[in-house]
Amino acid sequence: MARHLITSALPYINGIKHLGNMVGSMLPADVYSRYLRQRGHDVLYICATDEHGTPAELAAKEQGLPVDEFCAQAHDAQKAVYDGFELAFDYFGRSSSAENRDITQHFARRLNENGFIEERAIRQVYSPADGRFLPDRYVEGTCPHCGYDKARGDQCENCTRVLDPTDLINPRSAISGSTDLEVRETKHLFLLQSKLQHEVEEWVSRHEADWPQLASSIARKWLNEGLHDRAITRDLDWGVPVPADTWPELAAEGKVFYVWFDAPIEYIGATKEWADQDPENRDWKSWWYDVDTTVRYTEFMAKDNVPFHTVMFPATELGVREPWKKVDYVKAFNWLTYYGGKFSTSQKRGVFTDQALEILPADYWRYFLIANAPESDDSSFTWEHFTATVNKDLADTLGNFVNRVLSFSKKRFGEEVPAGAAAGEAEAKLGEEIAGLLAEYETQMEALQFRKAAAALRALWSAGNSYLEEKAPWLEIKTDPEGAALTLRTAMNLIHLYSVVSEPFIPASSKAMRTAFALQDDTAAWVTRDEAKSLDSVPAGTPFTVPPVLFAKLTDEDLETYKERFGGAPE
């Protein structure tokens, strides 16, 4: 079996994330990781909070906390939400860790030794009102490309163009709001990406054909525009410090590395954090350094993160001149919008992940988000669509099937799986259909086509309902009790199969279905197509219980309550 290294975009430390952040990185990575584990692969799913940079300092200042204390609290708050969503990270680290500091400094030293870092005097924005140089995100203004008036000094969120603070029109300090800004000379380290352009192009050319078009087109766009040398240090109090043994003057001035330099390295840092918890049994280098070819590295991220992971970080890894593992497959996502617009905390528009869990269990959200993942284009969250999906797919198609099969069998045959007649033509036909749908589901999961995988899973659930309607055991029992018992036994085997194959999407509900049966092997080990075809994993005589209702239907009143609280379609 292959070894699978999986990472998702690091959630920034500043604030709880909205549903778009969840579906654009961490949730699909979790679904894929769960699937691979069930298939018997060796999987390492790594993520972490991205804790450096200006927003962390600004948020800490706003709350009146030291930045390290703010980050520690925010990390725990985010981790609690991800636990609520049942994201099964192997490790969820922190980019402020000692491990990330050490590896980042190592990368910088090696890049410098190899001639890919240069110290340059630059002119930088200085705010007399704040008494300091302003890093890029401390400067706000109007984007010169699209006219967006809240563009940051590093990137415009509206058109996603990368910027420098001096590019902005009508710039102002993000700290004080002062427009009395000067440009003064200071020194910074630059990563000479221009010298690595040819190597990065060769590397991208070897991989882009396998990537989704969204990922390859963004990488190619950056390369076609030419890689520019980028400043990789900032004037901040919080970050990975420039090592004094290599750049004593800059270290004395308190320079730290740019967050976009150290954040991708945190994937390696977090893996070392994981290994350091159990050094005798965990080898982080076997995943990242001089690794064997059986390790397949898959990254999950929204489109705004793609340039950094397909161009900038690979350039860094190439320039180090050491055998660090580079990504094999980049699963990129478009945006999830809220009624076609942006999620906004300040305008109280949209659902954030902590609020989502206050309303409904995680499985409702997990299924809806993956079934409507913004893969080929942006997708829009609406309460009407969410309610309809929950009611039709989860409550009616799956939940109702489970409840009525188990309840009816308990009422008519007791609390053990009934024996009944031998399987007949209807069961053979059903087995063939289930095996075919399972093959389709596996194909789409392995291709990381999540919407298509969800459609195949939904088709598996629907096949059980069609079989039940065709056999109608509530009528069959009146004239053929043995036939009715066979129908219910077959349906119970479908429930068990659903509990296994649905696990990547809805893990809590899958466990409830699986533990309804008193089987010795209660694991979610994958079902082979032959096993799916035979539908006999739950033998007659197996004790069972009827679980609580898996999914409650959402009412019109619920819908109106949600829209009133979170906002509906714009006026």
N, C-alpha and C positions, 0 to 999 in steps of 0.2 A: 504494500500500500504506500501511496505517496505521503510525504510530510507536507502539511499545508500551513504556511505562515500567513496570518490574516491580520490586517490593520484597518482601522477606520479613522477618518479625519479626527484630529484631536479637538474635542469641544473646548472652546475658549472659556477661561475661568470666570469671566464676567457675566454672571446671571444664568438662570435656568433656561434651557433651550426650548424652542417651540417645536411643533410637530414636523416642520420642514427639515430642521436639523436632524431629527431622529430618523426620518425616512431616507435622508440623503447620505447617510453614512453608517451609523452604529447599528440600526435595526437590520438592514439587509446583510450586514457583515455577520450579525448574530444568527440570522436565519440560515445563511450559508454554512457557518461554523457548525451549527447543530446538525444540519443535514450530513455534512462530511463525517462528523463524529459517529453518527448512527450507521454510516456506511463502513465504519471500521478504520478510518484514516487517523493518522496522528496529526492533531490540530493544535496550533498555538494562536489564540486570538488575543492580540495586544492592543490596548488603548490607554489614554492618559488625559489628564487635564493639561491644557496649554496655558501656562501660568505667567509667562513673561510678557513684557511689552507695556505700552502706555495705558491701555484701558484698565489693566489691573491696578496700576498706580492711581489712576483717576477715581476708580470705584472705591478703592481703599480710603482715599482721602475724603471722598463723599461720606463714607460711613464712619470716619474718624478712627480708623484702625490702622495699625502697622500693616504694610502690604503682605508680609509673610503670614500674619495672623488671618488677614482677610482671605488669602488664597487657601489656607488650611481649612477654614470654615466652608468656603465655597466648594472646595473639592469634596468634602463630606456631604454637602447638600446635593451636589450633582450625583454623586455615587449612590445616594439613597434613592433618587429618582430612577436611575438605571437599574438598580436592584428591583425596584417596583415593576419595571418593564421586563424583568427576567432576562436581562442581557447577560449572557454567560461568558463574560470575559475570563480568560485564564489569568489575566492581570490587568488592573486599571491603575496606572501609575500617575506620577506628577513630573512635569518637565522641570520643576525646581529641585529635583533630587540631586544628590551628590553624584550618582551614577551618570546622569545626563551632563552635569557640569564637567566631569572628568573626560567623557568621550567627546563632547563638543570641543573642549580645549585641545584634545589630542588631534581631532580633525583639523582644527585651525593651524596647529603647529606643522602638521604634515603638509597641508596646502601651502603654507609659507615656505617650507623647505623645498617644495617642488616648483616654486616660482609662480604660484597661482594667487597669492595675496600680496597686495601692495599698499603701503601707507601713503595716503594722499592728503594734501591740504585742500579743503573745500570751503566754499562759502555756504554758511548755514544760517537759518533763521534764528534770531536772538530776540527775546522779549525783555526789554528793560523793566516792564511792570512785574514780570515774574522772576527777574534776576537770573535767567538761565537760557541756555540753548534749548530750542524746542525740537525734539525728535519728530519724525514725519507725522505720526498720529496726533501729536499735540497741536498741529496746525490744521485748521479747517478753512474751507473756502469754496469757490465755485469752480467746477471742473471745466477746463478749457476745451474739452472735446464735446461734452453733451450739455453743459450748462447747469448741471445738478448743483444746487447751492449748499449742499451739506457734504461735499466730497472731502475725504481725508487726504492728508499729505502723502500717503503711501499708495492709495488705490481709491478709485471712485466706485462706490457700491452700486451706482446706477448703471454705468456702462462697462464696469469691471476693468477699465484701463488702468495700468500701473502708472503711478505719478511720483513726482518729487514735490516736496512742499513748495519750492519756488515756482512750480508750474501753475499753482492755484491763482485764481483771480480773486481779488479782495480778501486776502488771507487774514485770519484772526487766530488768537491763542485759544486753544481748547481749555486751558486752565482758567484764565481770567477773562477771556473774551476780548482782550485788548487788541486793537488794530495797529497800535504803535509798535511795529515790528521792524527790526533791522536785520541786515545780512552781514555776518562777521565771518572771519576765517577761523577754522578749527581743523584738526586732523582726525581722519578715520581710516579704517581698514577697508579695502575693496577686494572682493572676490573677482578675479579676472575671468569672467565667464566667456569673454570674447576669444580667449586663447583655447577654450574648451569646446567652442562651437562645433568644430568638425567631429570631435569624438562623440558629442551628444547626438548630433545628427545621425551618425552611424548607428549608435545604440538605439535611438528611436526607430530608425528604419528597419531594424531587425525585429521590432516588437509591435509596431503600430498596426500591422495588418490584422493582428489578433484582438486588438482593443476595440471597444465600441467606437462608433464614428465620433461621438461627442468628445471622447478623450483624445483620439488621434488628431482630430481637426484642431483642437485647442493647442496641442503640443506643436503641430506643424505650423500653426499661425505664429506662435512665438519664435520658432526657428526661422521662418521666412522673414520675419521682421529683424532678425539678427539678435544674438545674445549680447547684452550690454554688461559692462562691468558694474557691479552693484556694491554699494556700501553695506558692510555686514556688521557695523558697530553703531551704537547709539549712545546718547547722553542721558542715561537713566540711572536711578538708584537701585533698580531691581532687575536682575538678569544674570546670565552666566558671565562672570568677569573676564575681561581680556587677561590672559596669563602674564604675570609680571616677568617671568623668566624669558619671554620672547619679545614683549613690547612694554618695557618698564615705564616709558613716558606716558603712554596711553592708559596703562593700568593705574598709574598715579593720579591721572585725571578722572578715574572712576568710570572709564568706558566699559560698556557691556556689549555682548553680541546681540545683533538684531534677532528678534523673536523668530523670523522666518528662516534664520540660519540654524538656530538650535532646536526648533520645534520638530522638524522631521527626524533629527538625530535622536529625539526622545523615543522613537519607536525602538531603537537599539537600547537606549538607556532604560526604558521600562522593561525590556526583556531581561536586562541585567538585574534590575530591581527584583524581578520575579525569581531569577536564578539565585540571587543573594539570600533569598528567604530559605532556600534549601540547597546550599551549594554542593552537597554530596550527591544529590540526585538530579540536579538540573544543570544543563550546560548551555548557556546563552550563545556561546560562539558557534555551536553546531547549527544554529538557526541563521546566523548573520555573517560569520567570518569564515572564508574559505570553505563554504558549505558544499555538500555534495549535490549532485544534480536532481536528487529526488525531492528537494525542497522547492515547492511552488509558492511564490509570494503574490498574494492578491490584496490590492488596496481598494477601499470603498470611500468615495468622497463626492461632494457636490461640485458642480462645474467651476465655481470660483477658486477651488483649491487645486484644480488640475494642473495649471502651469507650474506650480511650485513642486509638484510631485513627479511630473513627467519630464521636466527640463531642469529646474534649479537644483533639486536634491540629487538627481542623477549626475549633474555636473560636479557637485560637491564630492560625491562618492568616487567618481572617475578621477578627479584631481588629487584625491588622497593617495592614489597609487597603491592601494591595498585591496585585497579580494573581498570587499563588502558585498553582501547580497543586494541586488537591485530588483525592483518590482518586475514581475512577469505579466501581470494582468491588472489593468486599472479599470474598475467599474465606476463610471462617472454617472451622475444623476443631474437632471435639470432641477428647477425649483418646484416646490409645492407651494402654491399660493393660497390665500384665504379669500374666497369669492373673487378671485382674479387679482387681488391686491396683496400688499405685503403684510405679514404678521407684524404687529406693532404693540409693544408694551404700553407706550405713552398714550396711544389712541385707543387702548383697550379693544384691539381687533385681533382675533385669533386665539388659538388654544395653545398654551404652553404645557410642557410635559408633566409638571407637577399637578397642574389643574386637571389635566386629562385623567390622571389616576384618582383624583378626588371624586370624579363623576362616575367612572365605570372601570371595571377591571382591565388589566393590561391587554388581555387577549382580544377584546373588542377593537382596540387601537392597532394592535400588531397586525391583525388580519386585514383591516380596512386599509392601512397604510401600504402594506406590501402588495395587496391586490390592486392598488391604484398608484403604485410607485411611478414617479416622474422619469421614466426611462428614455423614451423617444422624444418627449417634449415636456413642457411644463404641465402640471396637472393642478386642478383647483379643488381645495377642500370646501365643501358646503355641508351644512347640517342636514339638508334634505337628502343629499347623496349618502352621507354617513348613516343616517337613520334607515334609509331604504336598504342599504347593503347589510347592515346588522340584522335587520328583520328578515330579509329574504334568505341570505346565505347562512348566517350563523344561527338565528333562532328557528327559522322554518326548515331549512334544508338539513342542517346537521343536528341542532339541539332537539328538535321535535322528533327526528328519527330515533335518536338514542332513547329519549324518554318514553315514547310510545311502544317501542319494541320491548324494552326491559319491563315497563309497567304491565303491559298486556301479558307477557310471558309469566311474570310473577303471579299475576291474578289467576291465570288459567293452568299453569303447570308447576307453580311453586318457585322456590328460590335456587334452583339448579337449572343449568342449561338442559333443555329437553332433548331427548334422543330423536324420536320420530322416525320417519321413513328414510331410506337411503336417498342420496342426492339424485336428482333426475335431470331431464333436459333443460329445464329453466335454470337450474343451478350451474350446469355445465356452460350454458350460454352466458350467464352472469360472470362466471369465473374467467372466461375468455375476455369479456368486456373489461373486467377489473384489471386483468393483467396488461391489457393494451393501454388503458388509461394510466396505470402505474408507470409503464415504460415512457409514456409521454411526459408525465410529471418528472421523472428522473432526468429525461433529456433536457427539459427546460431548467431544472435546478442546476444541472451541471454546466449549462450554458449561461447561467446567471441571468436568465430572463424571468424576472420575478412575477410580472403580471401574467405571463403565459403559464408559469408554474401554478399561480393561484387559480387560474382558469381550469387547469388540469385537476387540481385538488378539488375544486368545486364540482367538476364533472364526476369525480369519484364519489363524492357525497350524493350527488343526484342519482347516480346509478342505483344506489341502495334504495332510494325512495321509489324509483321506477319499478324495481323488483318487488317491493312491498305492495305497491298499488296493484301490480299485475297479479300477485299471489293472493292478496287480500285475506290474511289469516283470520281476521275477525269474522269473515264469512266462511272461510275454509274449515274452521274448527267445528262448525255445525254439522258438516257432512263427512269430513275427513280429518279427525284429530291428529293422526300420525303425520299427515301432510302439513297441517298447521304447525306442528312441532318442528318439522324440518325447516319450514320457512323461517320460524323464529330463531332456530339454531344458526341458520345461514346468516340471518340479519345480525345476530350477536357476533358472529365471526367478522362481519363487516365493521361493526363497531370497534372491535379490537384492532382490525387493520387500520381504520381511521385514526385510532389513538396513536398508532406508530407513525403513519405517514404525515399526519397533521402536526406532529410535535415541533418541527422547525417554526411553524407559524403561530400556533396557539399552545404553548407548552403546558400551562396550568390546566386547561380543559382537556388536553390529551391525557394528562396524568389521571384526571378524574375518570375519564373513560376507561383507561387501562386498569386502574385499581378497582373498578367495579367488579372485575373477575378475580376470583381467588386462584390465581395461577402461580406455580412455583417460580417460573421465570417472569418477573414483573418488569424487565428492562424494555427499553424502546429500541432494541436491536432491529435493524431494517428487515423488511419483508422481501424475500425473493419473489420473482414473478411466478415461479412454480407454486410457492406457498400462497401467493395471492389468488392464483387460479383455483387451488384446491379448497380454499376457504374452510380449513379445519384446524386452525391454531387453538381454538377454544373447544375442547371436546365435550360431548354430552356428560352431564353429571358435575360439571364445574360449578361450584357455588358462585352466586353473584348478588350484588346489591343494586338498588336503583339510586344513582347519584342525584343530588339536587339539580334543579333546572340549570343547564349549562349556560344558556344565554336568554336573558329576559328581553322581551320585545319592547322597543321604545315607542312611546305614545306621541300623539300630536301635542299633548301638553308638555312632554319632555322636550320636544323639538322647539317649541316656543320659548321654554325656559332657557335652553342653551343659547338660542339666538339673542335673547334679551341680555343674557350675561356677557356673551362674548362678541356680539355683533353679528349681523347677517349680511345680506347683499347690500352693497352701497346704494344710497339713495340716488 
